[in-house]
Amino acid sequence: MNSTFRLFTILIVALFFAFHSVAQSKKKIEIKYSGFLNVDEVNYPGAKILTRDDSEQVHITHESINMWCDKAIHYSSDNFIEAYGNVKMIQGDTINMNSKYVEYSGKTKLAFASGEVILTDPNSTITSDTLYFDRIKQEAFYRSGGTVVKDSSGTITSKVGRYYMNLKKYQFVHDVVLVNPDATINSNYFDFYSDTGHAYLYGPSTIVTEESKTYCEKGFYDTENKVGYAVKKSRIDYDNRIIEGDSLYFDNNINFSSATNNIKVTDTINNSVVKGHYAEVFRGEEKDSLFITKRALAITVQEKDSLYIHADTLMVTGKPEKRITRAFRNVKMYKSDMSGKSDSVHVDHETGLMKFINISKFSSPDQFATVRKPIIWNIKNQITGDTIHLKSNPETEKIDSLIVFENAFLISRDTLDAGYNQISGRRLIGLFDDNNNLNQVDIIKNAQSIYYFRNDEGKLVGIDKSKSGSIKILLSEKEIIEVRKLNQIDGDIYPDNEFPENQKLLKGFDWREDERPLGVEDLFSDDPPLELPIIKGLDDYIPQEEFFDENMLERINKADKESTSNEKPKASRNLPKTARIKNTALKAKTNKLIAPKTSQ
């Protein structure tokens, strides 16, 4: 029984060593073909020198790779080979690498290639002067400049590049440039997926097309479908517009962009700015428009006094020389010398005509009709009507005239607040002086007026109330200096103490001074609290992991230790400087851990 057991044990051990020997032999680099075989112990101790013949190159295999070259130095004891001249390495049916020179260790499974290196797979092609290829991690790495070409996505160059073959992912670092027929991308950190053409940008980056230039410090671009978004310090420059916002989306197929949160759109030709928290922009021959909402604000930048318009929604349409701005719902306007409110406003920038419009569905009995009725304040004057047109000179930026259509009503406080000067009629035409102050007002048809007369000393002389076909008012220094009545129907001048209290206000009187915007901040006084969406966007950039990580260095150190050559270890000889420093530190750490303890 014991002899049987002993025989069985011997058999198992023999089978184990036989299997282990076979397994080890499979891991050895094999020479499939060589035209000539030489030995040179002086220059290449312990190595075989293999050269090609006229029929074919030297053929070398290791596991799933095949390699061909003109000359090879084979260190069989170190399981290491140096290949020279027209080197070609193929892994399976996916990876092909061509170069002038290759070093490959069967122990570390790390290849180092130099001299016009070209690595291809079904998705892309890498070219570089030097390239590392780790078959265990299935990663390729260059650190002294390289180029990646993908037919549909373009050509990418960078100083440092890494290819994760299993993920079909490239990670580029430093001076990254992607060029294709549709766009040029520049970035510091750039992740690219070769199978989808998706690019992720980190750090200061630009995407330049024929129509636009996009800047961001974190973004995404689909090189196949020409769409993308930016989420940090985002900006898009078009021929005549600059769009900025926390988050920008763009589709270069249809020249469309949208923006979210803290948006600023600058019209570089018309010197105007639009702000808000959600915007959509179309541009091109057929479409040239801007839609913006959420605290929308349009600013016409002028040399001395800018014009501000706020509304629930703003739309800017038309070519640069024929821009039209439309403001909808709860519109407020402010200039230092003039402000206004309306339901809607229409601005023709070419002609300088601004229309304050009331929406037709609100009839006068409606409880909201009054607050939506167009109104303008100019210095001490309040002007209301069903529709108001304000005409400016686009060249001089001066207000030229004002027209009120239907139910015109002008109110101003008496100098010493004894009451209100009032004029109403069917239509009002106002003219402005060079300082944008009303200096002439004409009330046409069904004119009525109440006017407080004062002498040169400011003493109240009487109160004039009358009806006329029309009234002309002349103003100077912001005060009424003359009132002319044409076709007066009736009228009386009353002493202050005899003027009936119930006649001091004309029909339709509505003093709305408390609604008057006195600054830009007042334009938003009626807005509900602003709640902006949280933009998740892209994850932060994850720094590139070390290609020469600890696991790889341990493989290299192990191969060096097992080397029987009298020469300098081969597995570690082409490590870059930073990896050498790390490797030295790792060796010191390992030696310290395994050093024998001294007796006390």
Secondary structure, DSSP 8 states (H G I E B T S, - for coil): -HHHHHHHHHHHHHHHHHHHHHHHHHHS-EEEE-SEEE--TTTSTT-EEEE--SS--EEEEETTEEEEESEEEEETTTTEEEEEEEEEEEETTTEEEEEEEEEEETTT-EEEEEEEEEEE-SS-EEEEEEEEEETTTTEEEESS-EEEEETTTEEEEESEEEEETTTTEEEEEEEEEEE-SS-EEEEEEEEEETTTTEEEEEEEEEEE-SS-EEEEEEEEEETTTTEEEE-SSEEEE-SSEEEEESEEEEETTTTEEEEEEEEEEEETTTTEEEEEEEEEEE-SSS--EEEEEEEEEEEE--SS--EEEEEEEEEEES-GGG-EEEEEEEEEEEETTEEEEEEEEEEETTTTEEEEE--TT--TTSTTHHHHS-EEEETTEEEE-SEEEEEE-TTT--EEEEEEEEEEEEEEE-TTSSSEEEEEEEEEEEEE-TTS-EEEEEEEEEEEEEEEEE-TT--EEEEEEEEEEEEEEEEETTEEEEEEEEEEEEEEEE-GGGS-GGGSS-TT----GGG---SGGGGGTTS----------S--------SS-HHHHHHHHHHHHH---SSS-STTTT--HHHHHHHHHHHHHHHHHHS-----
